[in-house]
Amino acid sequence: MNILVIDDEPLIHLSIEKLILSCSENSHVYHASNGRQMLELLKEHRFQLAYVDIKMPGLSGLEAIRLAKEVSPSTHYYIMTGFNEFEYAKQAVKLKVEDYLMKPLDQKTIWETIQTAELLEMSNQREKKTVFRNWLENNINHRNGTLGKYDGYYGFILLITLDNTKLPPESLLEKLKPYEEYYVSSFSGNQILLLCFSEDAEPLHSMSKNLSGQVYTDGVTFFASSITRKTEELKNDLWKLLQFSCLRVLKGIERFYYLKPLLACGPELLDFGRLCVKWQTACFQKNYSEFINCSEQICRQFEQVKELGKYKTEIRTFLSYTLGIQPYLPSGQEQLRTFLHEYARNLIHNAEDGHPVRSIIQYIQEHYCENLSISGLSEQFGFSANYISNLLKQELGISYNKYITQLRLNHAKELLLSTRQSVKEITSACGYYSQSHFTKLFMEYEGCTPAEYRRRCK
């Protein structure tokens, strides 16, 4: 706790400092001999408590407190005087000082004022954190939030990404313990969002500078916005950090990044970064279909976007960390594609529920308009065709062929009613090569031709 003593008598300073330290060893005591010095110190430091002599050369204690309330409204002010005059007490009440203390101060009085200030500080800090935490949660969830009386505080957004699933987020917050007074946090997947705030900018500048100079390991990456007093800027920076943090895929993990330089990145690289983060999410969630789709796109992008070659090492490091594989992945594109397909099969075979059928059904639902066969599924998932066929029959109650026909015909009916596409175009869009075969199936299931269905239902 920072405590300020304002008095024009040097012996009073020594006496009060001795009493303060006997009651609170961790307190830091500052001294001013007049009102002007008091105001300067209040501008430079944050004080929880101030003992102000009422009679001093120049500004009186009451005048100094009136001006100090504008500079540091959160400080708790105590008037000290040797004069028990009603008029002084009345003015002190108007200024809303904490109390009117008679000199000489004793240890009991000092102890009581420190205890009161500490309790008030704890209560204010809880209230403050609740307001800032609600603002953060509201904005993350696309709801309007307000900071109320704390609007105008200095603040910045800190985003921490954890690309190592073995590192618990709680252990990372231990490293941020020196700054816990100045932030609230929210966990989201493998990310931690922090809203950092302070009544004055200096602690935030110090926090940002110290964090930017540290060495990071274990897949931990930091991103920070600029310090601002504008709430709308904080809100915009939050979404920009969430959007641009994917650039760690290309620029490298285990580093500290400021937001502003990242904003210059081109859309093609940003899209690739997002694709890799989407792939990572699918991996962590053991979502086979999403994982394999994203893997294919990543390999394709490697081949098509020449600029990605400059970031090959960083990209492979990100992929390796996600998969928990050391050393790095295969260097060739085809080897990488094969490796990721094999890894995807392991996701299925090592599924926690022991049932790969949900992933197989999801894959069918996403690819039924393609040339999809039981033998293709067998190759894709690493199970025999007979095993997959029986698995689907048990889960769906119908054969694979009937299931995929239902999916295709439902899609066809939707296209017939919502588009002007010809029957030939819809045949192709639903995965059939023969219009006559498609029409025959449609009549078998719906009792009419596609054209008749369109006329009847429109």
C-alpha positions, 0 to 999 in steps of 0.5 A: 500500500502506498501512503502519503504524509503531508505536513510541514513539520519534519518530526511529524513525518518521522513519527507517523512513518514509524507508526505506519511501518509498525502497523503495516510493514509492506506499506511504502511511505512518501512525504510532502511538506506542502499542498503543491508537493502533495499534488505533484506526488499524486500525479506521479503515483497511486496512493491508497491513503493520505494523511494531510495536515490542515495548516500548512504554508501556501495551500491549506490542507482542506484546499489541497484535498479539494484539488487532490480529489480531482487528481486522485479521487480513489485515494482515502484522505484523512485530515490531521490537526491540533485544533478541535474546531467545528468549522474545520470539521464541517469543511472536512465533511463537505469534502468527504474526507474519511475522518478528522484526526487529532494530533498527535496520532497514536498507533491505534489510530494509524492501525484503524485507518490502514485497516479501513483503507485496506478493506475499502480497497479490497471492496473497490477492487472486487467491484471494479473487477466485476464491472470489467469482467462483465464488460469482457464477457459481454463483448466476447458474446456479442452483447453490449456492455458498459464500464460505467464510472470506470469509463475513461480508465486506461486499458488494453487487450491481451490474448494468449494462445496455447498450442500445447494441450498439455499445458493447463491454462491455470498454470499460465495465470500463475506467471501473470500473478504480479499483475493480477490487480490489473486484469480480468480474464476469460478462457475460450478453448485454447485461448485466454483473453485478458482485459488489462486496466488501470486508473493511470497508464504507467502500470499497464505500460510496465506490464506490456513492456515486461511481458514483451521482453520475456522468452516463451516456451511450451507453445505459448504466444502473446498478443497485445493491443495498444493502451487506450482510454477509449472503450470503443477502441478496446472493443475493436481491438478485442475482435482484431486480436481474435482475428489476427492471432492466427498469424502465429501460424506463419510468423511463429509461435512462442513469441510476443506480438503487438497488434498494430504490425499484424494488421498489415498482413495480406488477406491470402496469408490471413485466410491460410492462418485461419484455415490452420487454426480451424484444422487445429480445433478439429484436431483437438475436438477429434472431429475427423471429417473437419480435420481431414477436409482442412488437411486437404486444403492445407496441402493444396494451399502449400502447392498453390500459394508460393508465398507460403514457402517463406513460412514453411518452418513456422507452419510445420512447427505449428502443425507439429505442436498441435499434433504433439509430434517432435521432431517436425513433420515430413517435408514433402507435400505428398508425404505430409498429405499421407501423414495427415490422412494416417493421423486422421485414421488414428483419431477414429480408431482411438476415439474415446467412445470406441465408435467411429460411426459418428465420424463416418456418418458426418463425413457422408453427410458432407460428401454425399454429392461426390463420387462416394462409395463403400470402398472409398470410405474403406480406404478413407477410414482404414476399415473394411468395406463390410465392417463399415456397411454393418456399422452403418446398418446398425446405427441407421437401420438402413443400408448405406445405399439407401441412406446416401440415396435419401440424402441426395434426393432430399437435396434434389427436392430442395434445389427443385423448389429453391432454384431454377436449375434444370433437372440435368444440372440438379442431377449433377449437383446431387452426385449422379452422372445419368439423368435417366437413372436419377429420374428413375430413382426420384419416381421410385421414392416420390411417385413422380418425376422431378419436373412434376414435383417442382410443378406440384409443390411450387 
